[in-house]
Amino acid sequence: MDEFIAGAKKFLTDIVFQNIPKLILALVILWIGWKLIKLVDRALNKAYKRHTVDPSLQMFLNSLINTALKILLVLTAMGIVGIKMTSLVAIVGAAGLAIGMALQGTLQNFAGGVIILLLKPFKVGDYIEQGSYAGFVESIQIFNTTLRTYDNRNIIVPNTELATKSLVNHFNLPMRRVRIDVSIAYGESIEKVREVLLRVANAHPLVLQEPKKPFAPVESLGESCVNMSLYAWMLPENYWTVLYDLNQQVYETLLKEGIEIPFNQLDVHIKQ
């Protein structure tokens, strides 16, 4: 027991107490370094605004520089405490295979982020769909991209998913076209229905007349109805507003004009 107590005292005096100044200095360095990193972030944001840097690139660079500076800061603090880099490198080398396997997905996501920034399949503010993911691009970080859904939920998607798989960008072109399907009964005047559809579309303030004016062709002749469609152009950000408005206004106007909208029905004939 006496030997154990003596050994504990020796450990406290020779190792812990001797390293307290180094620990305090390392903590101070960490605290100051964290504050300086925040200042660097603010300075970068001001520089981005002066030079009108693309928002997607801003977020990626901020994330990359912030991570690199924090890693450098932690390594500096470890060196002050006395943890030699040669020892750390030896440990990392010994566990190189396991670390490489663990970081494989992370490195792929980093490469995916670089590909996204170089090829620009989408940017911050675009509405995209990829597989089961859909939403507005909020930020592009070094390892993942954040999407915001229409019902205000955040989806964190690995960059490799968006860089290597097919996706739909609803905002990368200047205009979108909406399609409203309408079925009318046989015997109704197609020209009258077309006039109603075009009148509704042209009266909507968000419907554009270029690159092509709204038009309403006959799509097909069904078993119990004539199938027509209304096509109209609008800005991408107005798509859902125009779609919902036209659906409601077309239905209400057809009813007001006395145009019959058929529905599926079954006739049953009973033989005596």
C-alpha positions in Angstrom: 0.0 0.0 0.0 2.8 2.4 0.9 4.5 1.7 -2.5 1.2 2.5 -4.3 0.8 5.8 -2.4 4.4 6.7 -3.2 3.9 5.9 -6.8 0.8 8.0 -7.0 2.6 10.9 -5.4 5.5 10.6 -7.8 3.0 10.5 -10.8 1.3 13.7 -9.5 4.5 15.6 -8.8 6.6 14.4 -11.8 4.0 14.3 -14.5 0.7 16.1 -13.7 2.0 19.1 -11.7 4.9 19.6 -14.1 2.5 19.7 -17.1 -0.1 22.1 -15.5 1.5 25.2 -17.0 1.6 23.5 -20.4 -2.1 22.5 -20.1 -3.1 26.0 -19.1 -1.1 27.4 -22.0 -2.7 24.9 -24.4 -6.2 25.8 -23.2 -5.4 29.5 -23.6 -4.1 28.9 -27.1 -7.3 26.9 -27.9 -9.6 29.7 -26.6 -7.7 32.5 -28.5 -7.5 30.3 -31.6 -11.2 29.7 -31.6 -11.9 33.4 -31.4 -9.4 34.1 -34.3 -11.1 31.5 -36.4 -14.4 33.3 -36.0 -12.8 36.5 -37.0 -11.4 34.8 -40.1 -14.9 33.6 -41.0 -16.2 37.2 -40.7 -13.4 38.6 -42.8 -14.0 36.0 -45.5 -17.7 36.8 -45.6 -17.0 40.5 -46.1 -14.5 39.6 -48.8 -17.1 37.4 -50.5 -19.6 40.3 -50.5 -17.0 42.7 -52.0 -16.1 40.3 -54.8 -19.7 38.8 -55.3 -18.6 35.2 -54.9 -21.2 32.6 -55.7 -23.1 31.6 -52.5 -22.5 27.9 -53.1 -18.7 28.5 -53.2 -18.8 30.7 -50.2 -20.3 28.0 -48.0 -18.0 25.3 -49.3 -14.9 27.5 -48.7 -16.0 28.6 -45.3 -16.5 24.9 -44.3 -13.2 23.8 -45.7 -11.1 26.7 -44.2 -12.9 26.5 -40.9 -12.2 22.7 -40.6 -8.6 23.1 -41.6 -7.9 25.9 -39.1 -9.5 24.0 -36.3 -7.4 20.9 -37.0 -4.3 23.0 -37.1 -5.2 24.6 -33.8 -5.8 21.3 -32.1 -2.4 20.0 -33.4 -0.7 23.1 -32.1 -2.2 22.6 -28.6 -1.2 19.0 -28.6 2.4 20.0 -29.4 2.4 22.5 -26.5 1.2 19.8 -24.1 4.1 17.6 -25.3 2.3 15.1 -27.5 4.9 14.6 -30.3 3.8 14.6 -33.8 6.2 11.7 -34.6 4.4 9.5 -32.0 1.0 10.6 -33.4 2.1 9.8 -36.9 3.3 6.4 -35.8 0.0 5.6 -34.2 -1.9 6.8 -37.3 0.4 4.7 -39.5 -0.2 1.6 -37.4 -3.9 2.1 -37.7 -3.8 3.3 -41.3 -5.9 0.6 -42.8 -8.7 0.9 -40.3 -8.7 4.7 -40.6 -8.6 4.6 -44.4 -11.6 2.3 -44.4 -13.4 4.6 -41.9 -12.7 7.7 -43.9 -13.4 6.3 -47.3 -17.0 7.6 -47.3 -15.9 10.9 -46.0 -13.3 11.4 -48.7 -15.8 10.4 -51.3 -18.2 13.1 -49.9 -15.4 15.7 -50.0 -14.7 14.8 -53.7 -18.4 15.0 -54.4 -18.5 18.5 -53.0 -15.7 19.5 -55.2 -17.4 18.0 -58.3 -20.6 19.9 -57.4 -18.8 23.2 -57.2 -16.9 22.6 -60.5 -19.8 21.2 -62.6 -22.5 23.2 -60.8 -25.5 20.9 -61.4 -27.2 23.0 -58.8 -26.6 26.0 -56.6 -27.9 27.5 -53.3 -31.5 28.4 -53.7 -32.4 25.8 -56.4 -35.1 23.2 -55.9 -33.8 19.8 -56.6 -35.0 16.1 -56.5 -32.8 13.1 -56.2 -34.3 9.7 -55.4 -36.4 10.2 -52.2 -34.8 13.6 -51.5 -36.4 16.9 -52.6 -36.1 20.4 -51.4 -34.4 23.8 -51.8 -30.6 23.8 -51.5 -29.8 25.7 -48.2 -26.0 25.1 -48.1 -23.2 23.1 -49.8 -20.7 22.0 -47.2 -17.4 20.0 -47.7 -19.1 16.7 -46.9 -22.8 17.2 -47.3 -25.6 19.4 -48.7 -28.5 20.6 -46.7 -32.0 20.7 -48.4 -35.1 22.5 -47.0 -38.4 20.8 -47.9 -41.7 22.7 -48.6 -43.0 21.7 -45.2 -39.8 23.3 -43.6 -37.7 20.2 -42.8 -34.0 20.0 -43.2 -32.5 17.0 -45.1 -28.8 16.4 -44.9 -27.6 14.6 -48.0 -24.1 13.2 -48.5 -22.4 15.0 -51.4 -21.5 11.8 -53.2 -25.2 11.0 -53.5 -25.8 14.3 -55.4 -22.6 14.2 -57.4 -22.8 10.7 -58.8 -26.5 10.0 -59.2 -29.2 11.4 -61.5 -31.1 14.4 -60.1 -33.7 16.9 -61.3 -33.1 20.6 -60.9 -36.3 22.6 -61.2 -34.6 26.0 -61.1 -31.6 25.7 -63.5 -33.6 27.0 -66.5 -35.2 30.4 -66.6 -38.8 29.2 -67.1 -41.1 26.2 -66.4 -44.3 25.0 -68.1 -47.3 23.8 -66.2 -49.9 21.3 -67.5 -53.5 21.2 -66.4 -55.5 18.2 -67.5 -59.2 18.6 -68.2 -61.8 16.0 -69.2 -65.1 17.1 -70.8 -68.1 15.2 -71.9 -68.7 14.2 -75.5 -71.0 16.7 -77.1 -69.4 19.7 -75.5 -67.9 22.3 -77.7 -64.1 21.9 -77.9 -63.7 25.5 -79.1 -65.7 26.8 -76.2 -63.7 24.8 -73.6 -60.5 26.0 -75.3 -61.6 29.6 -75.0 -62.4 29.2 -71.3 -59.0 27.5 -70.6 -57.1 30.2 -72.4 -59.1 33.0 -70.8 -58.3 31.7 -67.4 -54.6 31.3 -68.2 -54.1 34.7 -69.8 -55.9 36.4 -66.9 -53.4 35.0 -64.3 -50.7 37.6 -63.5 -47.9 35.1 -63.1 -48.5 33.3 -66.5 -46.0 34.4 -69.2 -46.7 35.0 -72.9 -43.1 34.0 -73.9 -41.5 31.8 -75.1 -45.0 30.6 -76.1 -48.5 31.7 -75.3 -50.8 29.4 -73.3 -52.4 26.8 -75.5 -55.0 24.1 -75.0 -54.8 21.0 -77.4 -57.0 17.9 -77.4 -54.8 15.2 -75.9 -56.9 12.1 -76.6 -60.4 10.7 -77.0 -61.3 8.6 -74.0 -64.0 6.0 -73.5 -66.4 8.4 -71.9 -64.7 11.8 -72.3 -62.6 14.1 -74.4 -59.2 14.8 -72.7 -57.7 18.2 -73.1 -54.8 20.0 -71.5 -53.9 23.6 -70.7 -50.2 24.5 -71.0 -48.7 27.7 -69.7 -45.3 29.1 -68.9 -44.1 30.8 -65.7 -40.9 31.5 -63.7 -39.7 28.5 -61.8 -40.4 30.0 -58.4 -44.0 30.6 -59.4 -44.7 27.0 -60.5 -46.7 25.7 -57.6 -48.7 29.0 -57.2 -49.7 28.9 -60.8 -50.5 25.2 -60.7 -52.8 25.4 -57.7 -54.5 28.6 -58.9 -55.2 27.3 -62.4 -56.5 24.0 -61.1 -59.1 25.8 -59.0 -59.9 28.6 -61.5 -60.4 26.2 -64.4 -62.8 24.0 -62.4 -64.8 26.9 -61.2 -65.0 28.6 -64.6 -66.1 25.4 -66.3 -68.9 24.9 -63.8 -69.9 28.6 -64.3 -70.0 28.2 -68.0 -72.2 25.0 -67.7 -69.6 22.7 -69.3 -70.1 19.1 -68.1 -67.1 17.5 -66.4 -67.7 13.7 -66.7 -66.8 11.2 -64.0 -66.5 7.4 -64.1 -69.8 5.7 -63.8 -71.1 2.1 -64.2 -74.5 1.3 -65.9 -76.0 -1.9 -64.7 -78.7 -3.6 -66.9 -80.9 -6.2 -65.2 -82.5 -8.8 -67.5 -85.7 -10.5 -66.4 
